[in-house]
């Protein structure tokens, strides 16, 4: 995994979208942030993969619908399970098809946002990805991840890796944390809801990632919805 940028160094970002107006808007806002700089732009998936491998940005922002190579395939090439040195990819799209979410998750994306999430959330997603975390639009999480049943994952164009049995079961408290991650809660919100410290939440998440072999909280959320450990009554 690409290492986080050195302390004090700006987060280097690649933007890939086939609409010039979208790229310009993203660049304008992100370049205005004191800790973020856009180092490359791409108008199609092939160009995005080539530039990402050449520039090694800290975070790649990829649209899904792009010519030559779509964003899901570009994500798999840059961050997929078989990539030796995966990059941090945030998928930004309208998500008008539910299977896009699963394709992004299985392809290695560490975050995904709706196009209309707004510039502030976009910057926060970039910062989270650069820090090795992820930011998921809560509305996307609740609306779409709950549909990722085992049958649907078998029907998607991007097949999942066979689920390996857990070497060690999750504790009740870890399951509480997993349920809230699946609902799109931030670490601070989880801490407040469970009446524990922020460091305790991070400790639980680290343990959960290890037990599930999950690379980020996006994969934790997907696991929760697929295995019935999500929702208020889970």
C-alpha positions as CSV (number, residue, x, y, z in Angstrom):
1,X,0.0,0.0,0.0
2,X,1.2,3.5,-0.9
3,X,2.6,5.1,2.3
4,X,0.9,8.2,3.7
5,X,2.5,11.5,2.7
6,X,5.2,12.8,5.1
7,X,3.9,15.1,7.8
8,X,3.5,18.6,6.4
9,X,3.7,17.5,2.8
10,X,0.5,18.1,0.7
11,X,-1.6,15.1,-0.3
12,X,-1.0,14.5,-4.0
13,X,-4.2,13.7,-5.9
14,X,-5.1,12.4,-9.3
15,X,-8.5,13.2,-10.8
16,X,-10.1,11.0,-13.4
17,X,-13.4,12.0,-15.0
18,X,-14.5,12.2,-18.7
19,X,-16.2,15.5,-18.0
20,X,-13.8,18.5,-18.1
21,X,-16.2,20.6,-16.0
22,X,-16.2,18.0,-13.2
23,X,-12.4,17.8,-13.3
24,X,-12.1,21.6,-13.2
25,X,-14.4,21.9,-10.3
26,X,-12.6,19.2,-8.3
27,X,-9.2,20.7,-9.1
28,X,-10.4,24.2,-8.2
29,X,-11.6,23.2,-4.8
30,X,-8.9,20.7,-3.9
31,X,-6.0,23.0,-4.9
32,X,-7.5,25.6,-2.6
33,X,-7.0,23.3,0.4
34,X,-3.7,24.0,2.2
35,X,-2.9,20.3,2.6
36,X,-4.0,19.0,-0.9
37,X,-2.6,19.4,-4.4
38,X,-3.8,18.0,-7.7
39,X,-0.8,16.5,-9.6
40,X,-2.6,14.9,-12.6
41,X,-5.9,14.8,-14.5
42,X,-7.2,12.1,-16.8
43,X,-10.2,12.0,-19.2
44,X,-10.5,8.2,-19.5
45,X,-9.6,5.1,-17.6
46,X,-6.6,4.1,-19.5
47,X,-5.0,7.5,-19.1
48,X,-5.9,7.4,-15.4
49,X,-4.1,4.1,-14.8
50,X,-1.0,5.2,-16.8
51,X,-0.8,8.5,-15.0
52,X,-1.4,6.9,-11.6
53,X,1.4,4.4,-12.1
54,X,3.7,7.2,-13.4
55,X,3.0,9.9,-10.8
56,X,2.2,7.6,-7.8
57,X,-0.3,10.1,-6.2
58,X,-1.4,9.6,-2.6
59,X,-5.0,9.4,-3.6
60,X,-6.8,8.7,-7.0
61,X,-10.3,10.0,-7.5
62,X,-12.0,7.9,-10.2
63,X,-15.4,8.3,-11.9
64,X,-17.0,5.0,-12.9
65,X,-18.3,5.8,-16.4
66,X,-15.3,6.7,-18.5
67,X,-14.3,5.8,-22.0
68,X,-11.7,3.2,-22.9
69,X,-11.6,1.7,-19.4
70,X,-14.3,2.2,-16.8
71,X,-13.6,3.3,-13.3
72,X,-14.2,-0.1,-11.8
73,X,-11.6,-1.8,-13.9
74,X,-9.2,1.0,-13.3
75,X,-9.8,0.6,-9.6
76,X,-9.0,-3.1,-9.8
77,X,-5.8,-2.4,-11.8
78,X,-4.6,0.2,-9.2
79,X,-5.9,-1.2,-5.9
80,X,-7.2,-4.7,-6.5
81,X,-6.4,-7.7,-4.4
82,X,-3.7,-8.9,-6.8
83,X,-1.9,-5.6,-7.0
84,X,1.5,-5.8,-5.3
85,X,1.6,-2.2,-4.2
86,X,-2.0,-1.0,-4.2
87,X,-2.9,2.6,-4.4
88,X,-5.6,4.5,-2.5
89,X,-8.7,5.0,-4.7
90,X,-11.9,6.9,-3.9
91,X,-14.7,6.3,-6.4
92,X,-16.9,9.3,-7.0
93,X,-20.1,8.6,-9.0
94,X,-23.8,9.0,-9.1
95,X,-24.2,5.3,-8.2
96,X,-27.3,4.9,-10.4
97,X,-26.7,1.2,-10.4
98,X,-26.4,-0.7,-7.1
99,X,-23.8,-3.2,-8.4
100,X,-21.3,-0.3,-8.8
101,X,-20.9,-0.3,-5.1
102,X,-19.9,-3.9,-4.9
103,X,-17.7,-3.5,-7.9
104,X,-15.9,-0.6,-6.2
105,X,-15.5,-2.5,-2.9
106,X,-14.3,-5.7,-4.5
107,X,-11.9,-3.7,-6.7
108,X,-10.1,-2.3,-3.7
109,X,-11.6,1.2,-3.4
110,X,-11.1,2.7,0.1
111,X,-13.9,5.1,-0.2
112,X,-16.8,6.1,-2.4
113,X,-19.0,9.3,-2.6
114,X,-21.9,10.5,-4.6
115,X,-21.2,13.2,-7.1
116,X,-23.4,15.6,-5.2
117,X,-21.8,15.0,-1.8
118,X,-20.3,18.4,-1.9
119,X,-16.7,19.8,-1.9
120,X,-16.2,19.5,1.9
121,X,-17.0,15.8,2.0
122,X,-14.8,15.3,-1.1
123,X,-11.8,16.9,0.7
124,X,-12.5,14.8,3.8
125,X,-12.6,11.6,1.7
126,X,-9.2,12.5,0.2
127,X,-7.7,13.1,3.7
128,X,-9.2,9.9,5.0
129,X,-7.8,7.9,2.1
130,X,-4.4,9.4,2.5
131,X,-4.3,8.5,6.2
132,X,-5.2,4.9,5.4
133,X,-8.8,5.2,6.4
134,X,-11.9,5.6,4.3
135,X,-14.9,7.8,4.1
136,X,-18.2,6.4,2.9
137,X,-21.3,8.5,2.2
138,X,-23.7,7.4,4.9
139,X,-26.7,7.5,2.5
140,X,-24.9,5.3,0.1
141,X,-23.9,2.9,2.8
142,X,-27.4,2.5,4.1
143,X,-29.2,2.4,0.8
144,X,-26.9,0.2,-1.2
145,X,-24.7,-1.9,1.1
146,X,-27.7,-3.5,2.6
147,X,-28.6,-5.0,-0.8
148,X,-25.2,-6.8,-1.1
149,X,-26.6,-10.2,-0.2
150,X,-24.6,-13.3,-1.1
151,X,-27.0,-14.0,-4.1
152,X,-26.5,-10.5,-5.5
153,X,-22.7,-10.6,-5.1
154,X,-22.8,-13.8,-7.2
155,X,-24.8,-12.0,-9.8
156,X,-22.5,-9.0,-10.2
157,X,-19.9,-8.7,-13.0
158,X,-17.1,-8.5,-10.4
159,X,-17.1,-11.8,-8.5
160,X,-16.1,-11.8,-4.9
161,X,-13.3,-13.8,-3.4
162,X,-14.6,-16.9,-1.5
163,X,-15.4,-16.0,2.0
164,X,-12.9,-17.7,4.3
165,X,-14.1,-18.8,7.8
166,X,-13.0,-16.5,10.6
167,X,-10.0,-17.8,12.5
168,X,-11.3,-16.0,15.6
169,X,-14.9,-14.9,16.1
170,X,-15.8,-11.3,16.7
171,X,-16.6,-10.2,20.2
172,X,-20.0,-8.7,21.0
173,X,-18.4,-5.3,21.3
174,X,-16.6,-5.7,18.0
175,X,-19.9,-6.6,16.4
176,X,-21.4,-3.5,17.9
177,X,-18.7,-1.5,16.2
178,X,-19.1,-3.3,12.9
179,X,-22.9,-2.6,12.9
180,X,-22.3,1.1,13.3
181,X,-19.6,1.1,10.6
182,X,-22.1,-0.5,8.3
183,X,-24.5,2.4,9.0
184,X,-21.9,4.9,7.9
185,X,-21.0,6.2,11.4
186,X,-17.6,7.9,11.9
187,X,-15.3,6.8,14.7
188,X,-16.3,9.7,16.8
189,X,-20.0,8.9,16.4
190,X,-19.4,5.2,17.2
191,X,-17.5,6.3,20.4
192,X,-20.4,8.5,21.5
193,X,-23.1,5.9,20.8
194,X,-21.2,3.1,22.6
195,X,-20.0,5.3,25.4
196,X,-16.4,4.4,24.9
197,X,-13.2,6.4,24.0
198,X,-12.1,7.1,20.5
199,X,-8.9,5.1,21.0
200,X,-11.1,2.1,22.1
201,X,-13.1,2.3,18.8
202,X,-9.8,2.4,16.8
203,X,-8.5,-0.7,18.8
204,X,-11.7,-2.6,18.0
205,X,-11.5,-1.6,14.4
206,X,-7.9,-2.8,14.1
207,X,-8.9,-6.2,15.7
208,X,-11.9,-6.5,13.3
209,X,-9.8,-5.7,10.2
210,X,-7.4,-8.5,11.3
211,X,-10.1,-11.1,11.9
212,X,-11.9,-10.3,8.7
213,X,-8.8,-9.8,6.6
214,X,-10.4,-6.5,5.6
215,X,-8.2,-3.8,4.1
216,X,-10.4,-0.9,5.3
217,X,-13.8,0.0,6.9
218,X,-15.5,-0.2,3.5
219,X,-14.9,-3.9,3.4
220,X,-15.9,-4.2,7.0
221,X,-19.3,-2.5,6.1
222,X,-19.8,-4.8,3.1
223,X,-19.1,-7.9,5.3
224,X,-21.6,-6.7,7.9
225,X,-24.4,-6.3,5.3
226,X,-23.6,-9.6,3.7
227,X,-23.6,-11.5,6.9
228,X,-26.6,-9.9,8.6
229,X,-24.6,-7.9,11.2
230,X,-26.0,-4.5,10.2
231,X,-29.0,-2.3,11.0
232,X,-30.6,-1.3,14.3
233,X,-32.0,-4.8,15.0
234,X,-28.8,-6.7,14.0
